[in-house]
Amino acid sequence: EGAEETEGVRRKESLDVILEGLSSLENILFWAGLEEDYSYSWLEVNYK
């Protein structure tokens, strides 16, 4: 029984790690997108 419990805990921990990774990836993509939009508008303003 003890072994099964630690297996379940380990699985939950790895799931948490995956979810954390996904949310930080979303943040990175979000900020990269913002930066891209900002760069485009900057280029448009300066090269019209």
N, CA, C, O and CB atoms as a CASP TS submission, in Angstrom:
PFRMAT TS
TARGET T0000
AUTHOR 0000-0000-0000
METHOD Language model
MODEL 1
PARENT N/A
ATOM      1  N   GLU     1       0.822  -1.208   0.000  1.00  0.00           N
ATOM      2  CA  GLU     1       0.000   0.000   0.000  1.00  0.00           C
ATOM      3  C   GLU     1       0.861   1.266   0.000  1.00  0.00           C
ATOM      4  O   GLU     1       0.585   2.217  -0.730  1.00  0.00           O
ATOM      5  CB  GLU     1      -0.933   0.002   1.213  1.00  0.00           C
ATOM      6  N   GLY     2       1.898   1.262   0.821  1.00  0.00           N
ATOM      7  CA  GLY     2       2.774   2.426   0.919  1.00  0.00           C
ATOM      8  C   GLY     2       3.401   2.768  -0.416  1.00  0.00           C
ATOM      9  O   GLY     2       3.535   3.940  -0.770  1.00  0.00           O
ATOM     10  N   ALA     3       3.788   1.731  -1.163  1.00  0.00           N
ATOM     11  CA  ALA     3       4.430   1.962  -2.456  1.00  0.00           C
ATOM     12  C   ALA     3       3.446   2.605  -3.425  1.00  0.00           C
ATOM     13  O   ALA     3       3.812   3.498  -4.188  1.00  0.00           O
ATOM     14  CB  ALA     3       4.973   0.642  -3.039  1.00  0.00           C
ATOM     15  N   GLU     4       2.195   2.147  -3.392  1.00  0.00           N
ATOM     16  CA  GLU     4       1.181   2.716  -4.281  1.00  0.00           C
ATOM     17  C   GLU     4       0.956   4.190  -3.965  1.00  0.00           C
ATOM     18  O   GLU     4       0.794   5.013  -4.866  1.00  0.00           O
ATOM     19  CB  GLU     4      -0.143   1.939  -4.161  1.00  0.00           C
ATOM     20  N   GLU     5       0.948   4.509  -2.678  1.00  0.00           N
ATOM     21  CA  GLU     5       0.731   5.899  -2.272  1.00  0.00           C
ATOM     22  C   GLU     5       1.822   6.809  -2.816  1.00  0.00           C
ATOM     23  O   GLU     5       1.533   7.865  -3.379  1.00  0.00           O
ATOM     24  CB  GLU     5       0.674   6.007  -0.749  1.00  0.00           C
ATOM     25  N   THR     6       3.066   6.403  -2.648  1.00  0.00           N
ATOM     26  CA  THR     6       4.162   7.251  -3.135  1.00  0.00           C
ATOM     27  C   THR     6       4.104   7.367  -4.655  1.00  0.00           C
ATOM     28  O   THR     6       4.465   8.401  -5.216  1.00  0.00           O
ATOM     29  CB  THR     6       5.534   6.684  -2.692  1.00  0.00           C
ATOM     30  N   GLU     7       3.651   6.310  -5.320  1.00  0.00           N
ATOM     31  CA  GLU     7       3.519   6.357  -6.781  1.00  0.00           C
ATOM     32  C   GLU     7       2.483   7.411  -7.162  1.00  0.00           C
ATOM     33  O   GLU     7       2.695   8.199  -8.083  1.00  0.00           O
ATOM     34  CB  GLU     7       3.117   4.960  -7.352  1.00  0.00           C
ATOM     35  N   GLY     8       1.366   7.418  -6.447  1.00  0.00           N
ATOM     36  CA  GLY     8       0.321   8.403  -6.721  1.00  0.00           C
ATOM     37  C   GLY     8       0.811   9.817  -6.468  1.00  0.00           C
ATOM     38  O   GLY     8       0.540  10.728  -7.251  1.00  0.00           O
ATOM     39  N   VAL     9       1.532   9.995  -5.373  1.00  0.00           N
ATOM     40  CA  VAL     9       2.067  11.319  -5.047  1.00  0.00           C
ATOM     41  C   VAL     9       3.047  11.759  -6.126  1.00  0.00           C
ATOM     42  O   VAL     9       3.029  12.911  -6.560  1.00  0.00           O
ATOM     43  CB  VAL     9       2.757  11.311  -3.659  1.00  0.00           C
ATOM     44  N   ARG    10       3.893  10.843  -6.551  1.00  0.00           N
ATOM     45  CA  ARG    10       4.888  11.165  -7.576  1.00  0.00           C
ATOM     46  C   ARG    10       4.179  11.574  -8.865  1.00  0.00           C
ATOM     47  O   ARG    10       4.589  12.517  -9.541  1.00  0.00           O
ATOM     48  CB  ARG    10       5.834   9.958  -7.830  1.00  0.00           C
ATOM     49  N   ARG    11       3.118  10.854  -9.194  1.00  0.00           N
ATOM     50  CA  ARG    11       2.392  11.172 -10.428  1.00  0.00           C
ATOM     51  C   ARG    11       1.772  12.562 -10.327  1.00  0.00           C
ATOM     52  O   ARG    11       1.801  13.334 -11.286  1.00  0.00           O
ATOM     53  CB  ARG    11       1.295  10.112 -10.711  1.00  0.00           C
ATOM     54  N   LYS    12       1.212  12.876  -9.157  1.00  0.00           N
ATOM     55  CA  LYS    12       0.600  14.190  -8.971  1.00  0.00           C
ATOM     56  C   LYS    12       1.660  15.281  -9.071  1.00  0.00           C
ATOM     57  O   LYS    12       1.423  16.333  -9.665  1.00  0.00           O
ATOM     58  CB  LYS    12      -0.126  14.267  -7.609  1.00  0.00           C
ATOM     59  N   GLU    13       2.823  15.027  -8.490  1.00  0.00           N
ATOM     60  CA  GLU    13       3.897  16.019  -8.538  1.00  0.00           C
ATOM     61  C   GLU    13       4.330  16.288  -9.968  1.00  0.00           C
ATOM     62  O   GLU    13       4.532  17.439 -10.356  1.00  0.00           O
ATOM     63  CB  GLU    13       5.092  15.554  -7.710  1.00  0.00           C
ATOM     64  N   SER    14       4.473  15.223 -10.755  1.00  0.00           N
ATOM     65  CA  SER    14       4.912  15.425 -12.135  1.00  0.00           C
ATOM     66  C   SER    14       3.828  16.149 -12.933  1.00  0.00           C
ATOM     67  O   SER    14       4.138  16.916 -13.844  1.00  0.00           O
ATOM     68  CB  SER    14       5.258  14.072 -12.801  1.00  0.00           C
ATOM     69  N   LEU    15       2.564  15.910 -12.597  1.00  0.00           N
ATOM     70  CA  LEU    15       1.475  16.618 -13.258  1.00  0.00           C
ATOM     71  C   LEU    15       1.553  18.102 -12.919  1.00  0.00           C
ATOM     72  O   LEU    15       1.378  18.958 -13.787  1.00  0.00           O
ATOM     73  CB  LEU    15       0.101  16.033 -12.843  1.00  0.00           C
ATOM     74  N   ASP    16       1.820  18.400 -11.642  1.00  0.00           N
ATOM     75  CA  ASP    16       1.969  19.797 -11.226  1.00  0.00           C
ATOM     76  C   ASP    16       3.100  20.468 -11.998  1.00  0.00           C
ATOM     77  O   ASP    16       2.977  21.611 -12.437  1.00  0.00           O
ATOM     78  CB  ASP    16       2.234  19.888  -9.710  1.00  0.00           C
ATOM     79  N   VAL    17       4.190  19.744 -12.154  1.00  0.00           N
ATOM     80  CA  VAL    17       5.342  20.294 -12.875  1.00  0.00           C
ATOM     81  C   VAL    17       4.963  20.585 -14.322  1.00  0.00           C
ATOM     82  O   VAL    17       5.334  21.623 -14.870  1.00  0.00           O
ATOM     83  CB  VAL    17       6.543  19.318 -12.819  1.00  0.00           C
ATOM     84  N   ILE    18       4.226  19.669 -14.936  1.00  0.00           N
ATOM     85  CA  ILE    18       3.795  19.854 -16.325  1.00  0.00           C
ATOM     86  C   ILE    18       2.886  21.075 -16.436  1.00  0.00           C
ATOM     87  O   ILE    18       3.052  21.901 -17.334  1.00  0.00           O
ATOM     88  CB  ILE    18       3.066  18.591 -16.846  1.00  0.00           C
ATOM     89  N   LEU    19       1.922  21.184 -15.516  1.00  0.00           N
ATOM     90  CA  LEU    19       1.004  22.319 -15.542  1.00  0.00           C
ATOM     91  C   LEU    19       1.754  23.627 -15.335  1.00  0.00           C
ATOM     92  O   LEU    19       1.470  24.627 -15.995  1.00  0.00           O
ATOM     93  CB  LEU    19      -0.081  22.156 -14.473  1.00  0.00           C
ATOM     94  N   GLU    20       2.714  23.614 -14.415  1.00  0.00           N
ATOM     95  CA  GLU    20       3.525  24.806 -14.176  1.00  0.00           C
ATOM     96  C   GLU    20       4.274  25.191 -15.444  1.00  0.00           C
ATOM     97  O   GLU    20       4.328  26.363 -15.817  1.00  0.00           O
ATOM     98  CB  GLU    20       4.516  24.573 -13.017  1.00  0.00           C
ATOM     99  N   GLY    21       4.846  24.194 -16.099  1.00  0.00           N
ATOM    100  CA  GLY    21       5.579  24.439 -17.332  1.00  0.00           C
ATOM    101  C   GLY    21       4.675  25.035 -18.400  1.00  0.00           C
ATOM    102  O   GLY    21       5.076  25.949 -19.120  1.00  0.00           O
ATOM    103  N   LEU    22       3.454  24.519 -18.503  1.00  0.00           N
ATOM    104  CA  LEU    22       2.514  25.021 -19.498  1.00  0.00           C
ATOM    105  C   LEU    22       2.149  26.467 -19.220  1.00  0.00           C
ATOM    106  O   LEU    22       2.115  27.286 -20.139  1.00  0.00           O
ATOM    107  CB  LEU    22       1.258  24.161 -19.528  1.00  0.00           C
ATOM    108  N   SER    23       1.874  26.794 -17.955  1.00  0.00           N
ATOM    109  CA  SER    23       1.466  28.162 -17.651  1.00  0.00           C
ATOM    110  C   SER    23       2.615  29.133 -17.865  1.00  0.00           C
ATOM    111  O   SER    23       2.394  30.263 -18.302  1.00  0.00           O
ATOM    112  CB  SER    23       0.955  28.261 -16.215  1.00  0.00           C
ATOM    113  N   SER    24       3.846  28.709 -17.562  1.00  0.00           N
ATOM    114  CA  SER    24       4.968  29.617 -17.801  1.00  0.00           C
ATOM    115  C   SER    24       5.219  29.749 -19.298  1.00  0.00           C
ATOM    116  O   SER    24       5.641  30.807 -19.766  1.00  0.00           O
ATOM    117  CB  SER    24       6.245  29.118 -17.081  1.00  0.00           C
ATOM    118  N   LEU    25       4.962  28.682 -20.053  1.00  0.00           N
ATOM    119  CA  LEU    25       5.103  28.746 -21.505  1.00  0.00           C
ATOM    120  C   LEU    25       4.071  29.718 -22.067  1.00  0.00           C
ATOM    121  O   LEU    25       4.379  30.508 -22.959  1.00  0.00           O
ATOM    122  CB  LEU    25       4.939  27.340 -22.144  1.00  0.00           C
ATOM    123  N   GLU    26       2.838  29.658 -21.541  1.00  0.00           N
ATOM    124  CA  GLU    26       1.799  30.587 -21.973  1.00  0.00           C
ATOM    125  C   GLU    26       2.230  32.015 -21.701  1.00  0.00           C
ATOM    126  O   GLU    26       2.038  32.896 -22.539  1.00  0.00           O
ATOM    127  CB  GLU    26       0.470  30.286 -21.269  1.00  0.00           C
ATOM    128  N   ASN    27       2.813  32.249 -20.528  1.00  0.00           N
ATOM    129  CA  ASN    27       3.292  33.588 -20.187  1.00  0.00           C
ATOM    130  C   ASN    27       4.338  34.057 -21.184  1.00  0.00           C
ATOM    131  O   ASN    27       4.300  35.196 -21.649  1.00  0.00           O
ATOM    132  CB  ASN    27       3.869  33.610 -18.770  1.00  0.00           C
ATOM    133  N   ILE    28       5.272  33.170 -21.509  1.00  0.00           N
ATOM    134  CA  ILE    28       6.337  33.519 -22.448  1.00  0.00           C
ATOM    135  C   ILE    28       5.734  33.872 -23.806  1.00  0.00           C
ATOM    136  O   ILE    28       6.113  34.868 -24.422  1.00  0.00           O
ATOM    137  CB  ILE    28       7.351  32.355 -22.589  1.00  0.00           C
ATOM    138  N   LEU    29       4.793  33.044 -24.265  1.00  0.00           N
ATOM    139  CA  LEU    29       4.172  33.298 -25.562  1.00  0.00           C
ATOM    140  C   LEU    29       3.390  34.601 -25.530  1.00  0.00           C
ATOM    141  O   LEU    29       3.410  35.370 -26.491  1.00  0.00           O
ATOM    142  CB  LEU    29       3.252  32.135 -25.961  1.00  0.00           C
ATOM    143  N   PHE    30       2.697  34.847 -24.415  1.00  0.00           N
ATOM    144  CA  PHE    30       1.919  36.074 -24.263  1.00  0.00           C
ATOM    145  C   PHE    30       2.827  37.294 -24.367  1.00  0.00           C
ATOM    146  O   PHE    30       2.545  38.227 -25.119  1.00  0.00           O
ATOM    147  CB  PHE    30       1.169  36.079 -22.918  1.00  0.00           C
ATOM    148  N   TRP    31       3.921  37.276 -23.604  1.00  0.00           N
ATOM    149  CA  TRP    31       4.836  38.424 -23.613  1.00  0.00           C
ATOM    150  C   TRP    31       5.535  38.559 -24.952  1.00  0.00           C
ATOM    151  O   TRP    31       5.760  39.672 -25.426  1.00  0.00           O
ATOM    152  CB  TRP    31       5.873  38.293 -22.498  1.00  0.00           C
ATOM    153  N   ALA    32       5.880  37.434 -25.568  1.00  0.00           N
ATOM    154  CA  ALA    32       6.520  37.490 -26.880  1.00  0.00           C
ATOM    155  C   ALA    32       5.552  38.114 -27.880  1.00  0.00           C
ATOM    156  O   ALA    32       5.957  38.907 -28.731  1.00  0.00           O
ATOM    157  CB  ALA    32       6.963  36.072 -27.350  1.00  0.00           C
ATOM    158  N   GLY    33       4.281  37.758 -27.777  1.00  0.00           N
ATOM    159  CA  GLY    33       3.264  38.318 -28.660  1.00  0.00           C
ATOM    160  C   GLY    33       3.116  39.813 -28.459  1.00  0.00           C
ATOM    161  O   GLY    33       3.020  40.569 -29.426  1.00  0.00           O
ATOM    162  N   LEU    34       3.099  40.244 -27.196  1.00  0.00           N
ATOM    163  CA  LEU    34       2.988  41.670 -26.905  1.00  0.00           C
ATOM    164  C   LEU    34       4.174  42.420 -27.490  1.00  0.00           C
ATOM    165  O   LEU    34       4.024  43.479 -28.100  1.00  0.00           O
ATOM    166  CB  LEU    34       2.898  41.911 -25.390  1.00  0.00           C
ATOM    167  N   GLU    35       5.348  41.852 -27.292  1.00  0.00           N
ATOM    168  CA  GLU    35       6.567  42.496 -27.767  1.00  0.00           C
ATOM    169  C   GLU    35       6.527  42.624 -29.284  1.00  0.00           C
ATOM    170  O   GLU    35       6.930  43.639 -29.850  1.00  0.00           O
ATOM    171  CB  GLU    35       7.815  41.704 -27.321  1.00  0.00           C
ATOM    172  N   GLU    36       6.028  41.561 -29.933  1.00  0.00           N
ATOM    173  CA  GLU    36       5.946  41.560 -31.386  1.00  0.00           C
ATOM    174  C   GLU    36       5.001  42.660 -31.858  1.00  0.00           C
ATOM    175  O   GLU    36       5.326  43.418 -32.772  1.00  0.00           O
ATOM    176  CB  GLU    36       5.479  40.186 -31.903  1.00  0.00           C
ATOM    177  N   ASP    37       3.826  42.741 -31.227  1.00  0.00           N
ATOM    178  CA  ASP    37       2.856  43.774 -31.587  1.00  0.00           C
ATOM    179  C   ASP    37       3.477  45.155 -31.411  1.00  0.00           C
ATOM    180  O   ASP    37       3.325  46.035 -32.258  1.00  0.00           O
ATOM    181  CB  ASP    37       1.574  43.646 -30.731  1.00  0.00           C
ATOM    182  N   TYR    38       4.177  45.324 -30.299  1.00  0.00           N
ATOM    183  CA  TYR    38       4.795  46.609 -29.991  1.00  0.00           C
ATOM    184  C   TYR    38       5.834  46.968 -31.053  1.00  0.00           C
ATOM    185  O   TYR    38       5.896  48.108 -31.511  1.00  0.00           O
ATOM    186  CB  TYR    38       5.443  46.577 -28.592  1.00  0.00           C
ATOM    187  N   SER    39       6.644  45.989 -31.437  1.00  0.00           N
ATOM    188  CA  SER    39       7.677  46.233 -32.446  1.00  0.00           C
ATOM    189  C   SER    39       7.041  46.619 -33.777  1.00  0.00           C
ATOM    190  O   SER    39       7.522  47.521 -34.462  1.00  0.00           O
ATOM    191  CB  SER    39       8.570  44.988 -32.621  1.00  0.00           C
ATOM    192  N   TYR    40       5.960  45.934 -34.142  1.00  0.00           N
ATOM    193  CA  TYR    40       5.295  46.239 -35.401  1.00  0.00           C
ATOM    194  C   TYR    40       4.743  47.655 -35.394  1.00  0.00           C
ATOM    195  O   TYR    40       4.920  48.394 -36.363  1.00  0.00           O
ATOM    196  CB  TYR    40       4.175  45.237 -35.670  1.00  0.00           C
ATOM    197  N   SER    41       4.077  48.041 -34.315  1.00  0.00           N
ATOM    198  CA  SER    41       3.505  49.383 -34.275  1.00  0.00           C
ATOM    199  C   SER    41       4.613  50.428 -34.258  1.00  0.00           C
ATOM    200  O   SER    41       4.465  51.504 -34.837  1.00  0.00           O
ATOM    201  CB  SER    41       2.590  49.549 -33.048  1.00  0.00           C
ATOM    202  N   TRP    42       5.728  50.112 -33.591  1.00  0.00           N
ATOM    203  CA  TRP    42       6.867  51.032 -33.559  1.00  0.00           C
ATOM    204  C   TRP    42       7.412  51.228 -34.972  1.00  0.00           C
ATOM    205  O   TRP    42       7.710  52.350 -35.384  1.00  0.00           O
ATOM    206  CB  TRP    42       7.980  50.502 -32.616  1.00  0.00           C
ATOM    207  N   LEU    43       7.540  50.117 -35.711  1.00  0.00           N
ATOM    208  CA  LEU    43       8.045  50.193 -37.085  1.00  0.00           C
ATOM    209  C   LEU    43       7.088  50.999 -37.954  1.00  0.00           C
ATOM    210  O   LEU    43       7.518  51.819 -38.766  1.00  0.00           O
ATOM    211  CB  LEU    43       8.242  48.777 -37.675  1.00  0.00           C
ATOM    212  N   GLU    44       5.793  50.764 -37.781  1.00  0.00           N
ATOM    213  CA  GLU    44       4.801  51.476 -38.582  1.00  0.00           C
ATOM    214  C   GLU    44       4.885  52.971 -38.324  1.00  0.00           C
ATOM    215  O   GLU    44       4.857  53.769 -39.261  1.00  0.00           O
ATOM    216  CB  GLU    44       3.388  50.962 -38.278  1.00  0.00           C
ATOM    217  N   VAL    45       4.987  53.350 -37.060  1.00  0.00           N
ATOM    218  CA  VAL    45       5.036  54.763 -36.702  1.00  0.00           C
ATOM    219  C   VAL    45       6.292  55.416 -37.269  1.00  0.00           C
ATOM    220  O   VAL    45       6.236  56.545 -37.756  1.00  0.00           O
ATOM    221  CB  VAL    45       4.988  54.934 -35.176  1.00  0.00           C
ATOM    222  N   ASN    46       7.412  54.724 -37.211  1.00  0.00           N
ATOM    223  CA  ASN    46       8.683  55.334 -37.588  1.00  0.00           C
ATOM    224  C   ASN    46       9.013  55.255 -39.077  1.00  0.00           C
ATOM    225  O   ASN    46       9.893  55.968 -39.559  1.00  0.00           O
ATOM    226  CB  ASN    46       9.773  54.693 -36.821  1.00  0.00           C
ATOM    227  N   TYR    47       8.307  54.390 -39.802  1.00  0.00           N
ATOM    228  CA  TYR    47       8.668  54.241 -41.216  1.00  0.00           C
ATOM    229  C   TYR    47       7.500  54.524 -42.143  1.00  0.00           C
ATOM    230  O   TYR    47       7.367  53.893 -43.192  1.00  0.00           O
ATOM    231  CB  TYR    47       9.190  52.847 -41.475  1.00  0.00           C
ATOM    232  N   LYS    48       6.645  55.480 -41.756  1.00  0.00           N
ATOM    233  CA  LYS    48       5.529  55.816 -42.643  1.00  0.00           C
ATOM    234  C   LYS    48       5.942  56.932 -43.583  1.00  0.00           C
ATOM    235  O   LYS    48       5.144  57.366 -44.414  1.00  0.00           O
ATOM    236  CB  LYS    48       4.279  56.228 -41.832  1.00  0.00           C
TER
END
